[in-house]
Amino acid sequence: MIYMDNAATTKMYPEALKAMLPYLEEGYGNASSIYSLGRDSKKALEDSRATVADCLGADPNEIFFTSGGSEADNWAIRGTAYANSKKGKHIITSNIEHHAVLHTCEALAKEGFEISYIPVDSEGKIKLDELKAAIRDDTILITVMFANNEIGTIEPIAEIAKIANEHGIPFHTDAVQAVSQIPINVKNMGIDMLSLSAHKFHGPKGVGALYIRKGMRPQSIILGGAQESAKRAGTENIAGIVGAATALKVACQDIEGKSKKISALRDHLIQGIEKNIDYCRLNGHRTDRLPGNCNFSFEFIEGESLLLMLDMKGIAASSGSACTSGSLDPSHVLLAIGLKHEIAHGSLRLSLSDFNTEEEVDKVIEELVPIVARLREMSPLYERR
Ligand SMILES: *Cc1c(COP(=O)(O)O)cnc(C)c1O
C-alpha cells in the first residue's frame, strides 16, 4: 500500500511505539501515587513535558497534555472566552479553520459571543488588513491556524501574533499540521497558546497538548482531579504522552533536513501531475505550503470516485468533500479560496511524510493519470467542455 493521507493521521515512529510499551505493561502506576511505581510514571510524565517544551521553545510548566488536538483547540478557545467574558465577547478567527475551532466558535456564538470570520485570498492566506480592521475594544481572542490541513497554506503567524500582542489580545494558533513540519519557537513568534496532536507527527492517537504561555489563564474545561497543575483533570495517559514526546523528539531532529526532503517529493508530485494532466488546479499557496501537502482539483470528475479508484490500486488519499458527514457539501476551505462547487468536488489531497519515497510518488503519478482520463471519459461534463 502507498499511504499518502498523512494529514489525516500518520504511522507511528518505531521509537515512539517502543518507548510506550513499558508503560502499557509493567509501568502502569498512577502518576499521582507516592510509591515508586507511581513516581516512575510521574518522572516519565515530566520528562515528556520537558521534551515537548524543548521542541517548541517553551518552558515545561507551559505545556499541558490533552486528549488530542480537538481538546486543545476547545480548551484554548472556550477557556479564553469564559475567562474574559466580562472584558468582552468578541473573537476573531479565519474562515478556513479546522472544525475543532470553527464548531467551538459556532457554539460560543449561540452563547452570546460574537465571532468575526476573516476571509482568505485565492491561495488561502488570511487577509491581514481585514483582520486588523476587525479588532475591537471587546476582542478577547484571535485564533488562526498555523497551516491549513486541506490545502497546506502556511499563515503569517508571527505577523498575526504581533498584531494581537500590540492590542493586548491573546493569540492562539492551531498548529496541529505545522508542528514537526515547520520549526516553531513560541517565544520568538509571540504565540500565547498553541495546539498540537501526536498522531499527526507519527505519535499515538488520543494525545495532544496545549501550550499556554505563563500569565495566560484560560478557564479549565475538563474538571475533576488536580492533574496538569490543576488545569486539566483526568489520570494522565502516560504511555500516550511518552509516545507523543518521543515522536516529537524524532520529528524535530533535523526538522529542516526532513522538510527539505519531503518538500522535494511534494514538488516532484505537483510537477508530475501538472505535466501529465490538463484541466487541473493546484490548491493552496505554491511555495508557502506544508512540505507534505499536495492538493489538486481536477475538472469534470468527482473526488470520491478518484479515491475509490486509487484505493483499488493500493493508494490511500483524501478528497475535498465532507464525506465523513455523509453530506455532499464541498469543503469550506475550498469554497473559501473561491472554488466553484463543481470544481471543489473534484479535489484530491495527497499528503506525504517522512516514510514516503520517490518511487511511491512516481507510482502515484503513473496510476493517477489514466484514472483521471478514464473518469473523464465517463463524464458528460467533459464531453461538453
Ligand atoms: C487533526 C487536526 C485537528 C484535530 O486533532 P485530533 O488530535 O485528531 O483531535 C485539529 N486541527 C487540525 C488542523 C488538524 O489537522
The ligand as a MOL file (V3000), in Angstrom:
LIG
                    3D

  0  0  0     0  0            999 V3000
M  V30 BEGIN CTAB
M  V30 COUNTS 15 15 0 0 0
M  V30 BEGIN ATOM
M  V30 1 C -6.2150 16.6580 13.0120 0
M  V30 2 C -6.4300 18.0960 13.3110 0
M  V30 3 C -7.0900 18.5110 14.4800 0
M  V30 4 C -7.7000 17.5260 15.4530 0
M  V30 5 O -6.7300 16.8160 16.1840 0
M  V30 6 P -7.1710 15.4420 16.8940 0
M  V30 7 O -5.9730 15.0470 17.6960 0
M  V30 8 O -7.4930 14.4840 15.8060 0
M  V30 9 O -8.3370 15.7670 17.7620 0
M  V30 10 C -7.2210 19.8520 14.7090 0
M  V30 11 N -6.7260 20.7590 13.8420 0
M  V30 12 C -6.0860 20.4180 12.7250 0
M  V30 13 C -5.5480 21.4640 11.8190 0
M  V30 14 C -5.9200 19.0690 12.4130 0
M  V30 15 O -5.3010 18.7310 11.2840 0
M  V30 END ATOM
M  V30 BEGIN BOND
M  V30 1 1 1 2
M  V30 2 1 2 3
M  V30 3 2 2 14
M  V30 4 1 3 4
M  V30 5 2 3 10
M  V30 6 1 4 5
M  V30 7 1 5 6
M  V30 8 2 6 7
M  V30 9 1 6 8
M  V30 10 1 6 9
M  V30 11 1 10 11
M  V30 12 2 11 12
M  V30 13 1 12 13
M  V30 14 1 12 14
M  V30 15 1 14 15
M  V30 END BOND
M  V30 END CTAB
M  END
